[in-house]
Amino acid sequence: MKYPFEGKVAIVTGASGGIGRASALMFAASGASVVVSDLQDEKGQETVDLIAAAGGTAIFQHCDVSDEAQVKQLVAAAVTNFGGLDFAHNNAGVNRPGSNEWQTADWSLSLNVNLSAVMYCMREEIAAMQDRGGGAIVNTASVNGLVGNPSQPGYVASKHGVVGLTRSAALRFAKEGIRVNAVCPGVVDTPMVEAISSIPQYREAIEKMTPMGRMAQPEEIAGAVLWLCSDQSSFVTGHPLVIDGGATAI
């Protein structure tokens, strides 16, 4: 589905592939100018090239979202190149099954990239949106932001934090016309899970965890992101939208 986003400007972090790339492509297909952001320059530029090949408008901005100075530069790039900011999909994150998040280094990585970075991004994005008189932000949380997981305490804590941060920002800026929501995906067929999902027995186990019997596709999450940015969701703010094929309904 395409939305009337002509003349609008969107930032998508973590847009070198997976959900972020799908989101950037959909924003551009709906007419928005897109700032594609990631740590992976080559793959981020691939996203820009895909947008350009489809007739859209986009630029790439390298950004480590856990670095406040780089986040400032990211939002400044949107304002300088396209005149402002209307939408933001804060999607960049880390998820490393098998890491020991009970240890300080792995714990800190999850909290810094998955949670603190979202706050840094929202702080700059909201300031730019205030200059436009409003806007919409969608943060990528997770079903692990709603339920526990004994092997990934850092990831779970960070994604619970994203849900709480989303609600707090939604309340604070509701009267300024800035809506803030989150998406909470289940397992999505992206490069992030490819190391596990490429092994047939593991993929089968993942699919059996979901009542619908499959992983989500990135476009299914991106479609929800665009809806949450559109006027069709104009009375929705502070909401964690679950997209998990029924996994949390069990």
N, C-alpha and C positions, 0 to 999 in steps of 0.2 A: 504494500500500500504506500502511496506517495502522499505527502502532506504539502500544503501551500507555504513552503519555507523560503520562497524567493526573497532575496534581500536580507535574509537572516544569516547569522554567523555562529558556527559551532566549533567547540574544542572537543576532541576525543583523545584521551590519554590511553596508552597501551594499545595503540592502533596499528601495530605492525602485523597483526594476524588475529584469528579467532573472533571473539565478540567485538573487540574494538574495531577491527577492520570492517566487519559487517555493519557496525553502527556508522562508521565514517562514510561508507559507500551509500548507505540508505539516506543519511543526511544530505549528501551531495545529490543523490537522485531526486530528492524532493526540492532541490533548488538552493540549499544553503551553501555558503562558502565555508570550507572546513579547514581547521588547523589540525593536522595529523601529528600526534606526538608519540614518541617512544624513545627508548634507549638504543634500539636497534635501527641504526640509520638506514641501512640498505633495505631492510624489509619495510620500514616506515615509508621510504620513498616509493617502494613498490605499490603501497596503498595509494599514494598520491597519483602515481602513473595510471593505476586502474581507474581512479576517479576521472582523470583527464581523458582517458580513452573513451569513457562513457559520456563525455561532454560536460563534466562537472568542473568545479573550481576548488582547488586545495593547495596548501603548502605544507611542507614538513618542518617541524621544529623539534630538534633534539631536546629532551628534557628528562632529567632524573627527578621524579616527582617528590622524592624525599629530601631534595635540596631546595630550600626556600628561595634562594636567588634565581635558580633555574625556572622555578614556577612563575616568579614575577616576569621573567623574560618570555615565558610561554604566553601568558595573558597579554603582555605588551605586544607580542607578535600579532595576535588577533586584532587588537585595536589599531596598530600601525598599518597593517596590510588590508584590513577589511572594514575599519571604522568603528568597531565595537564588538560586543559579545551578547548573544541572545540565549545560547544553549551550551551546556557542558555535560559531557559524559565522562565522569571520573572512573575510569575502568582499569587503569594500571594496577597491578598487584603481583604478589608472589604466592605460590602454593607449592611446597616441596614435600610431598609425602616421603617419609623415610628419614627426614631430618629430625634432629632431637631438639624440639622446641622447649624442652624442660631445661636446656642449657641457655645461658645468657645470650650468646651470639645469635643463635637461630631465633630465639624469642624476640630479640631486639630487631632483627631484620623484618620479621612479620609485622611487628607493631609500627615500625618506621615507614615501611612501604605501603602497607594495607590500611593504616589508620591515620597516622600523623600526616602523611602525604595528602590524604583526602581533605584534611582540615586546611593544609597550606593552599591546596587548589581552590577550595571553596572560598577562602578568605579573599583571594585575588579575583576570582570569578565574580563573586557577589559585588565587589567594588566596581567592576566594569559594568555589570548589569544594572547597578543603581544609576549609572550615567545614562542608561537606555530607558530607564523607567520600569524595568522588570526583566524577567527571564525565567528559565527553567534549568534545574540541575538534576541529573540522575547519577547516583553513585552505585557502583557495582559492589554489592555485598555478597551474600551466599546463603544457601540453606543452613550452612554452618554458622551463620549469624543468628539463627533461630533455635538451633539444637546443638547438643554437645558432640564431641568427637574425642575419644580418649587419647588418640595418638598425635593430635595436632593442637595443643593448647594455645599456642601463639596465633595460629590461623583463626581458630574459633574465637578467641578473645578479640582479635582485631576486627573480625567481621561483625561480631556483636557490637563492637564499638562503632562501626560504620552505621549500623542501624540506629543506634542511639544518637550519634552525631547528626544524622539525617533528620531525625525528629526534632532535635534541638534547633537546628538551623531553620527548619520549616516554620517552627513557632516564632522564632525571632524575626524572620523577614516576610511573614505572610502578608502583612499590611503594606509592604512595599512592592507587591506584585511579583515576588520571586518565590517560585515553588521549588521545593526540594524533596525528591523521592529517591527510593532505592529499588534496584532489582535484586532478587535473591535466587539465582539459578541453582539448579541441581547440577548433575554432571553434564558437561557440554563437550561435544566432540571438537576439541581445539588442540593446537600444538602443545598446550600446557599439560594435557593428559595423555598425549600421544605415546610417551614412553611406556605407559601402563596399558593403554587401550589397544596398542598394536600387538600385544600378546593375546592370542585367541582366548585362552582360559580366563584371563583377567577381564577382557572385554565382556565375555559372557557373564562373569560374576557381577560386573558393574551394571549391565543391562538388567539382570535379575533383581537388583536392588530397587529398580524403578517399576512401579505398577504398570506403566505404559510399555515396559519392555525394551526401552532403547534410551540412548543418550539424546540430549537436545542438540539441535543444530544452532550455530552462532546466530543465524538470521532470526531464529525464534526469540532470542533474547533481545537482539537489536530492534526488532519490531516493537517490543514492549517499551524500549527506551524512547523510540520516536513518539509513540503514543503518549507517554508521560510528558514529553516536551510540547505536544500539540495542544491546540485549543479544545480538542475533544476530552482532555482530562483537566479542564480549567478549574475544577473544584477539588482536585486531588493534590494533597501535599502532606508530607510526613509519613508516607505510606511505603512499607517494604513489600513489594509485589513479588510473590513466590511464583517461580516458573520451574517446576521440578518434576513434571510428569506424575505427580501424586505421591512422591516419596515421603513428604512430611505429613501426609494424610493418614499414614499407617498407624 
